[in-house]
Amino acid sequence: MSIIVWIIIGGLAGWAGGAIMKQEGGLVRNIVVGIIGALVGGFIMSLFGAQGFTGFNLWSFVVALLGSIVFIAIVNFLTRRAA
């Protein structure tokens, strides 16, 4: 799978996840959050026996979006507890 696909899907999922969680960020932050989200989402889907990130398709976007939301929620929880 191409790194370009990870960047495109990651950027879109990171942007959408940030919008849902009301987090602001730039392009690089959205891409990083989306790529980490794809990894987190893939892990979550594997726990349920489903496929994770499979390429440039709607399912991969949904997996990355779910993972991005979970990742942002965890980061928010940890940073609020530390403050």
C-alpha positions in Angstrom: 0.0 0.0 0.0 1.3 3.4 -1.0 2.4 6.0 1.5 0.4 8.4 -0.6 -2.8 6.6 0.3 -1.9 6.7 4.0 -1.3 10.5 3.7 -4.5 11.2 1.8 -6.8 9.0 4.0 -4.9 10.1 7.1 -5.3 13.7 6.3 -9.0 13.4 5.6 -9.7 11.2 8.7 -7.6 13.5 10.9 -9.4 16.5 9.7 -12.8 14.9 10.2 -11.9 13.5 13.6 -10.6 16.9 14.7 -13.8 18.5 13.5 -16.0 16.0 15.4 -13.9 16.3 18.6 -13.7 20.1 18.1 -9.9 20.2 17.9 -8.0 22.6 15.7 -4.9 21.7 13.9 -2.9 22.2 10.7 -2.3 20.0 7.8 0.6 18.1 9.3 -1.2 17.5 12.6 -4.3 16.2 10.8 -2.2 13.8 8.7 -0.3 12.5 11.8 -3.5 12.1 13.8 -5.1 10.3 10.8 -2.3 7.9 10.3 -2.1 7.1 14.0 -5.9 6.8 13.9 -5.7 4.3 11.0 -3.3 2.2 13.1 -5.5 2.5 16.2 -8.7 1.8 14.2 -7.1 -1.2 12.5 -6.2 -2.6 16.0 -9.8 -2.0 17.2 -11.2 -3.7 14.1 -8.9 -6.7 14.6 -10.3 -7.1 18.1 -13.8 -7.5 16.5 -12.5 -9.8 13.8 -13.0 -7.2 11.0 -10.5 -5.9 8.5 -8.6 -2.7 9.3 -7.1 -0.3 6.8 -7.4 -1.9 3.4 -6.5 0.8 0.9 -8.1 3.8 -0.8 -11.8 3.1 0.0 -14.6 4.2 2.2 -14.0 1.4 4.8 -10.5 2.5 5.3 -11.7 6.1 5.9 -14.2 4.9 8.4 -11.6 2.8 10.3 -9.1 5.7 10.3 -11.9 8.2 11.4 -12.9 5.9 14.3 -9.2 5.5 15.3 -8.6 9.2 15.0 -11.6 10.0 17.3 -10.3 7.4 19.9 -6.8 8.7 19.6 -7.9 12.3 20.1 -10.1 11.3 23.1 -7.2 9.5 24.7 -4.8 12.4 24.2 -7.4 14.9 25.6 -7.9 12.6 28.6 -4.2 12.3 29.4 -3.4 16.0 28.9 -6.3 17.1 31.1 -5.3 14.8 33.8 -1.7 16.0 33.7 -2.7 19.7 33.9 
